Amino acid sequence: MTRLRAIIGSIIFLFVAPGIVAGLIPWGISQYRVDPPLLGVEPLRWLGVLLLILGGVLLLETFARFALQGLGTPAPIAPTKTLVVTGSYRFVRNPMYVAVVSLILGQALVFGSVLVLGYGLIVWLAVHLFVLGYEEPTLSRSYGEQYDRYRANVRRWMPRLTPWRG
């Protein structure tokens, strides 16, 4: 895959997958209506804003890294040519999924929506099961020892405090 095709494919996938999962569906649930803060704690809205900012930056960084460095897309039908283990991937194995869930939970906190919060937890569980049942076995088969070494040193969901330098 050429770099241009990887960029175009990644942009399309960005709007289709995270755009729907972290944008359209939360909007459908909440209509972006601001309700009273969750648990009556107004500072949770600021935490939500922080999650939205961090999630957005992280999502764009991971998509760009897949296209520019991995010469592929996050879509399983057009995977990267190389295993991407730089940037945010040095801290956590699944930063793209962390970003999507952060965006959903950030919206739940900003809008005070228990339903969006519940949706975010369901999305995380679905992603977790997908990672365990499909993604990790596929990456292990595709990249062998390189992925197994990476997986042994970088946690799935909780970021490392220092970057992995494998």
Beta strands, then each sheet from edge to edge (+ up, - down):
end
